[in-house]
Amino acid sequence: MKNFAEDIHIGELIAVSNVFQLNTFQMLKLLENGSVEVFETKEEFFEKYGEKETYDELLDWCELNNGKVFTKKNGV
């Protein structure tokens, strides 16, 4: 299991869990299996997915006020 404590603050985990309507355990499991991705900046996110109105490959995504972007892939 990857150590997410180096990349994600507990407050970020709780906030994004609420946005995605998951509990923190579910969120950690999705991070662990790669169904949720974390980007340090919106530019990193755009580099991978492009800048579009909608993202068909993603179920949901959110940008935190610190610039990090969390994505939840379809099929989750």
N, C-alpha and C positions, 0 to 999 in steps of 0.2 A: 504494500500500500504506500502510495506517495505521501510525503509529509506536506500537507496543504498549509500548515501553520506558517511556513516560510513565505507563502504567496498570498494567503487570504487571512484577513483579520476576522475574529469571531463576530464582530459587529457587521462586517460585510456579509458573512455567511448567513446571519440571521435576517438581515435586510433583504437579501436576494431570495432566501427561502420564502419569505412573506410574499414577495412579488410573484414568484413562481407557484405559490400556494402549496408548498411542501414543508415538511418538518425538517429540522437540521440533519437528522439521521438520513432521511431520503436524499437530501441535498449532497451529503458526503458520499453516499453510494453512487449517485449520478456523476459526481466529480471523479470518483475512483474508476468508474467504467468508461469515462470519456464522453458521456452524454451531455455533460455541462462543461463548457470551456470558459477559461478566464483569459482575457486580454488586458494587458497593462494600460493600453491606450486605445482610443477610438481609431487611431490610424492603423494600429496592428489589426484590429477587427476589419477595417475597410480593405486592408491588404489581402486578407484571406477571402472575404465574402463580397467585396466591392461595395460601392455606395449606391444603394437602390431604395426605392420606396417600400418594397416588401421583400422578404427573404423566404422563398418557398422551402428551402432546406432547413429552416429553423422554425421551431414551434413558438419560441419566444426569445426575447433578448432584452437586456436592460443595461443602462449606463449609470454608474454611481457618480456622485458629485466629486469624487476624487479622480475620475477619468477612467476607471476600470470598467470593462464591458464583460458581462456574463451572458453566455448563450445557452439555450436549451434546444437540443436537436429534435427534429421530428421523430415520431415513433417512441417517445418517452412518456 
